[in-house]
Amino acid sequence: MEERSLRVYQDKTFISKLTNTITKILTPTKIGINGMLISMKRNNALKNYEQYVEAKEIENQAKQEAISKKFEDIYALYLESIDKYILDSIYKKVRSDSATDFERNALSQYYTIVHLKETEYLEYKYRKQMYLLSLDYQTVENLNKPQLFDRYKRLYSEQMESLYKGLLKHYSIKLADNQNASSKDEIYQKIFDTIEGYIDSILPIKMKQEPNNKVYQEILEEYQNFEKFTIGKLDQNDTIEKNMILLALSRKLFTHSLPLIVAEQCYEKLLQDTRSLIVDTKISRKQEKAYSILMNLIEEYQVKLLSTKIYWEKPAEREQYKEFWKAYQDMQEQKDINYAQYLQQKQILFLKNDLKKLRADYNKHYRIIQFYQNKLVEFGVMKNLKNACRTEKGYIKKKVTAHA
């Protein structure tokens, strides 16, 4: 054997081939060593998760905590094994230019998330766990083992829901900090993207697992409306309408993770975006579509959100809302009598109420104020006065719009 080994070491070509062969055998792949380790740790995590779920019914608090702690430790080891797979296997494949498109994209997404670690640690923590779970979810789905997949979906949906809620709570806290306009817009977009991610990928699983859940039954129609916006390219009107549906769904799904005060700010953001779209668009069809969305958005905001608001910082705003609410309730009586007239009266109420807020900063909102006033003139509740009107002190040489 010693002679053979000496002869082997003298043959550089053979050694090179042997080394390459061993490297290929030892390099982890989806069906290699790391895949086996992930499978073992996944099965262990599933077993302990099922024990953890059963333990919730146990009255012994100490035993509950012990089982919960054990599951958390095993779950952490399971995620670490997936993390190791990415670093040890996919990274080597990408470097050797033997990776598939899926593996290249996976690595790219991984480093995009890791990049957050230095500046946004909490967001990094949530997003990394979500990413690792999603990656293994695709792996389990492709194993073609229905029983295993059903077991895994329960663990996956529960953990992902918790992570999505944690991420939304994190954004809610950030929004409460002193942020400039640009940073706030970025947080708003992250909130909408996070809600959409949950509704698109996790909610369908939860709805199948809990078909009798009252909350899911209540949001079914809104969820079906959302599905219409998951196909094809969306324009600005479509994006605003989609985000409006997302906010409506969030009021049922994320009551605690996305507090009312944050949802209120998100609605105000959508209202401002819609007003800007109305005055900026040059195409009348798109403008009318934006105006229609604005009316729906105002109703969602005023009726479904503000009507549930308990604490008001300014008592005057609360009194003003009470007046609006009374007028809205009185108007509902006309709905079954003359629907066309009801729709017109509702628009008049919404426009007048919105005008009160916008006039507080006329210079900023003058274009949309003019649009509102023109609409009210069309409805016959306002009129344009002549360019010059006589007063006790003389003439005012400007165009004035006033109540009829």
C-alpha positions in Angstrom: 0.0 0.0 0.0 2.9 2.3 0.7 4.4 1.7 -2.7 1.0 2.2 -4.3 0.5 5.5 -2.5 3.9 6.7 -3.5 3.1 5.9 -7.1 -0.3 7.6 -6.8 1.2 10.8 -5.4 3.7 10.9 -8.3 0.8 10.8 -10.8 -0.4 14.4 -10.6 -3.1 13.8 -13.3 -4.6 11.0 -11.3 -4.5 13.0 -8.0 -6.2 15.9 -9.7 -9.0 13.7 -10.9 -9.4 11.9 -7.6 -9.6 15.3 -5.7 -12.2 16.6 -8.1 -14.3 13.4 -7.6 -14.1 13.5 -3.8 -15.0 17.2 -3.9 -18.1 16.5 -6.0 -19.2 13.7 -3.6 -18.6 15.9 -0.5 -20.0 19.1 -1.9 -23.5 19.4 -0.5 -26.4 19.6 -2.9 -30.2 19.4 -2.7 -29.9 15.6 -2.5 -26.5 15.6 -0.8 -25.2 15.8 2.7 -26.8 19.1 3.6 -30.1 18.0 2.1 -30.0 15.0 4.5 -29.2 17.2 7.5 -32.0 19.6 6.7 -34.4 16.7 6.3 -33.4 15.3 9.7 -33.7 18.7 11.5 -37.0 19.4 9.6 -38.5 16.2 10.8 -37.4 16.9 14.4 -38.8 20.4 14.2 -42.2 19.0 12.9 -42.3 16.4 15.7 -41.6 19.0 18.4 -44.0 21.5 16.8 -46.8 19.0 17.0 -46.0 18.4 20.7 -45.9 22.2 21.2 -49.4 22.6 19.7 -50.8 19.8 21.9 -49.1 21.3 25.0 -51.3 24.4 24.6 -54.1 22.4 26.0 -52.1 21.3 29.0 -53.0 23.1 32.3 -49.5 22.6 33.7 -47.8 26.0 32.9 -44.3 24.8 33.7 -44.6 21.8 31.3 -46.0 24.1 28.6 -43.0 26.4 28.9 -40.5 23.5 28.8 -42.1 22.1 25.6 -42.2 25.6 24.1 -38.5 26.2 24.9 -37.5 22.9 23.4 -39.4 23.6 20.2 -37.8 27.0 19.9 -34.3 25.5 20.3 -34.9 22.8 17.7 -36.6 25.3 15.3 -33.5 27.5 15.5 -31.2 24.6 14.7 -33.5 23.7 11.7 -33.2 27.2 10.3 -29.5 27.2 10.8 -29.2 24.0 8.7 -31.0 25.7 5.8 -28.7 28.8 6.2 -25.7 26.4 6.1 -27.1 24.8 2.9 -27.2 28.2 1.2 -23.6 29.1 2.2 -22.0 25.7 1.6 -23.9 24.5 -1.4 -25.5 27.3 -3.5 -22.6 29.7 -3.0 -20.1 27.1 -4.3 -22.3 26.3 -7.3 -22.6 30.0 -8.2 -18.9 30.4 -7.9 -18.2 27.4 -10.1 -20.9 28.6 -12.6 -22.9 25.4 -12.2 -25.9 26.9 -10.4 -29.4 26.9 -11.8 -31.4 30.1 -12.3 -33.4 29.2 -9.2 -30.2 28.9 -7.1 -28.7 32.1 -8.5 -31.9 34.0 -7.6 -32.0 32.4 -4.2 -28.4 33.5 -3.4 -29.1 37.0 -4.7 -32.2 37.3 -2.4 -30.2 36.0 0.5 -27.5 38.6 0.2 -30.1 41.4 -0.3 -31.6 40.4 3.1 -28.2 40.0 4.8 -27.3 43.5 3.6 -30.0 44.8 6.0 -28.2 43.4 9.1 -26.0 46.5 9.7 -28.7 49.1 9.4 -32.1 47.4 10.1 -31.4 44.4 12.4 -35.0 43.7 13.3 -36.2 43.7 9.7 -33.2 41.5 8.8 -34.1 39.0 11.6 -37.7 38.7 10.4 -37.0 38.7 6.7 -34.2 36.1 6.9 -36.4 33.6 8.8 -39.2 34.2 6.2 -36.7 33.6 3.4 -35.3 30.4 4.9 -38.8 29.0 5.5 -40.0 29.9 2.0 -36.9 28.2 0.5 -37.5 25.0 2.3 -41.3 25.2 1.7 -40.5 24.9 -2.1 -38.2 22.0 -1.4 -40.8 20.1 0.6 -43.4 20.9 -2.0 -41.2 19.3 -4.7 -40.6 16.1 -2.8 -44.0 14.8 -3.8 -44.8 13.5 -0.3 -48.4 14.7 0.4 -48.4 13.6 4.0 -45.1 15.3 4.9 -46.2 18.4 2.9 -49.5 18.7 4.9 -47.7 18.4 8.2 -45.1 21.0 7.1 -47.7 23.5 5.9 -49.1 23.7 9.5 -45.7 24.6 10.9 -44.9 26.9 7.9 -48.1 28.9 8.0 -48.0 29.4 11.7 -44.4 30.6 11.8 -44.8 32.8 8.8 -47.9 34.4 10.2 -46.0 35.3 13.3 -43.1 36.7 11.3 -45.4 38.8 9.1 -47.1 40.2 12.2 -43.7 41.0 13.8 -42.6 42.8 10.7 -45.7 44.9 10.5 -45.4 45.8 14.2 -41.8 46.9 13.5 -42.8 49.1 10.6 -45.6 50.6 12.8 -43.2 51.6 15.5 -40.8 53.1 12.9 -43.6 55.1 11.4 -44.2 56.7 14.9 -40.6 57.9 15.0 -39.7 61.3 13.5 -39.2 60.4 9.8 -38.9 62.7 6.8 -41.4 62.5 4.0 -39.2 60.2 1.9 -38.6 57.8 4.7 -42.3 57.7 5.5 -43.2 56.9 1.9 -40.7 54.0 2.0 -42.2 52.6 5.2 -45.7 52.9 3.7 -44.7 50.9 0.7 -43.1 48.3 2.9 -46.3 48.0 4.9 -48.3 47.5 1.7 -45.8 45.0 0.3 -45.8 43.0 3.6 -49.6 42.8 3.7 -49.6 41.7 0.1 -47.0 39.1 0.7 -49.0 37.6 3.5 -52.3 37.7 1.6 -50.7 36.3 -1.5 -48.7 33.4 -0.1 -49.9 32.6 3.5 -53.6 33.5 3.7 -54.7 30.9 1.1 -53.0 28.2 3.2 -54.6 29.4 6.4 -58.1 29.6 4.7 -57.8 25.9 3.6 -56.6 24.8 7.0 -59.5 26.7 8.8 -62.5 26.8 6.4 -64.9 27.6 9.3 -62.9 30.5 10.6 -65.4 33.4 10.9 -62.7 36.1 10.0 -61.8 34.3 6.8 -65.5 34.0 5.8 -66.0 37.7 6.4 -63.0 38.7 4.2 -63.8 36.2 1.4 -65.3 38.8 -1.0 -62.5 41.3 -0.4 -59.9 38.6 -0.9 -61.5 37.6 -4.2 -61.3 41.3 -5.2 -57.6 41.3 -4.4 -57.0 38.3 -6.6 -58.1 40.4 -9.6 -55.0 42.6 -9.1 -52.5 39.7 -9.0 -52.6 39.2 -12.8 -51.3 41.6 -15.4 -49.6 44.9 -15.3 -51.1 47.5 -12.9 -51.4 51.2 -13.6 -51.5 53.9 -10.9 -55.2 53.6 -10.4 -55.0 49.8 -10.1 -52.2 50.1 -7.6 -54.1 52.5 -5.4 -57.2 50.4 -5.6 -55.2 47.3 -4.7 -53.6 49.0 -1.7 -57.1 50.1 -0.6 -58.2 46.5 -0.6 -55.1 45.4 1.3 -55.8 48.0 4.0 -59.4 46.8 4.3 -58.1 43.2 4.7 -55.5 44.3 7.3 -58.2 45.7 9.6 -59.5 42.1 10.0 -56.2 40.2 9.9 -53.7 42.5 11.6 -55.7 44.4 14.2 -52.9 44.4 16.8 -49.8 44.3 14.5 -51.1 47.3 12.5 -52.8 49.6 15.0 -55.6 51.9 14.0 -53.4 55.0 14.2 -51.0 53.5 11.6 -53.8 52.3 9.3 -55.2 55.8 9.5 -51.9 57.2 8.3 -51.8 54.6 5.5 -55.3 55.7 4.4 -54.3 59.3 4.4 -51.3 58.4 2.3 -53.6 56.7 -0.3 -56.0 59.7 -0.2 -53.2 62.1 -1.0 -51.9 59.8 -3.8 -55.3 59.6 -5.3 -55.9 63.4 -5.2 -52.5 63.9 -6.9 -53.4 61.4 -9.6 -56.7 63.3 -10.3 -55.0 66.6 -10.9 -51.9 65.3 -12.6 -53.5 63.0 -15.2 -54.4 64.5 -18.6 -56.6 61.7 -19.7 -60.3 62.3 -18.7 -61.1 58.5 -18.5 -58.3 57.9 -16.1 -59.2 61.0 -14.1 -62.8 59.8 -13.7 -61.5 56.4 -12.7 -59.3 58.0 -10.1 -62.2 60.1 -8.8 -64.4 57.0 -8.5 -61.6 55.3 -6.5 -61.3 58.5 -4.3 -65.0 58.3 -3.4 -64.7 54.6 -2.4 -61.5 55.4 -0.5 -63.1 58.2 1.4 -66.0 55.9 2.3 -63.6 53.2 3.5 -61.7 55.7 5.6 -64.6 57.7 7.1 -67.1 54.8 7.6 -65.1 51.7 8.2 -62.0 53.1 10.0 -62.8 56.5 11.7 -66.2 55.1 13.0 -64.2 52.6 15.1 -61.8 55.3 16.5 -62.2 55.8 20.2 -59.5 58.3 21.2 -59.3 61.6 19.4 -56.4 64.0 20.1 -58.5 67.1 19.2 -62.0 67.2 20.5 -63.0 69.6 17.7 -62.2 66.9 15.1 -64.3 64.4 17.0 -67.3 66.8 17.0 -66.8 67.4 13.3 -66.8 63.7 12.6 -70.0 63.3 14.6 -71.6 65.8 12.3 -70.4 64.0 9.3 -71.6 60.6 10.7 -75.1 61.9 11.4 -75.3 63.3 7.9 -74.1 60.0 6.4 -76.6 58.0 8.5 -79.5 60.3 7.5 -78.6 60.0 3.9 -78.8 56.1 4.0 -82.6 56.5 4.2 -82.6 57.7 0.6 -80.7 54.7 -0.7 -83.8 52.5 -1.3 -86.0 55.4 -2.4 -83.9 57.0 -5.1 -80.5 55.4 -5.6 -79.2 57.8 -8.2 -80.0 60.8 -6.0 -78.4 58.9 -3.0 -75.1 58.5 -5.0 -75.1 62.2 -5.8 -75.8 63.3 -2.3 -73.0 61.0 -1.0 -70.5 62.5 -3.3 -71.6 66.0 -2.2 -71.2 65.1 1.4 -67.7 63.5 0.8 -66.4 66.5 -1.2 -67.6 69.1 1.2 -66.2 67.2 4.2 -62.8 66.8 2.4 -62.8 70.4 1.4 -62.8 71.5 5.1 -59.5 69.8 5.7 -57.8 70.8 2.4 -58.6 74.5 2.8 -56.5 74.5 6.0 -53.5 74.5 3.6 -54.9 76.1 0.4 -51.6 76.7 -1.3 -50.6 73.0 -1.1 -54.0 71.7 -2.2 -55.3 74.5 -4.5 -55.5 72.3 -7.6 -57.6 69.5 -6.0 -59.7 72.2 -4.3 -60.6 73.7 -7.7 -61.5 70.2 -8.9 -63.8 69.6 -6.0 -65.4 73.0 -6.5 -66.0 72.3 -10.1 -67.7 69.0 -9.2 -69.9 70.8 -6.7 -70.8 73.3 -9.3 -71.9 70.4 -11.6 -74.0 69.1 -8.8 -75.7 72.5 -8.4 -74.7 73.2 -4.8 -72.0 75.8 -5.7 -71.8 78.4 -8.4 -69.1 80.6 -10.0 -69.5 84.3 -9.4 -68.3 86.9 -11.9 -64.7 88.0 -12.0 -65.6 91.2 -10.2 -68.1 91.6 -7.4 -69.1 94.7 -5.5 -68.5 94.9 -1.8 -68.9 97.6 0.8 -65.3 98.6 0.4 -65.0 98.3 -3.4 -64.3 95.7 -6.0 -62.4 92.3 -5.7 -61.0 91.6 -9.1 -60.7 87.8 -8.9 -62.8 84.8 -9.7 -64.7 83.5 -6.7 -66.5 80.3 -6.2 -69.2 80.3 -3.4 -72.1 78.3 -2.1 -75.3 78.7 -4.1 
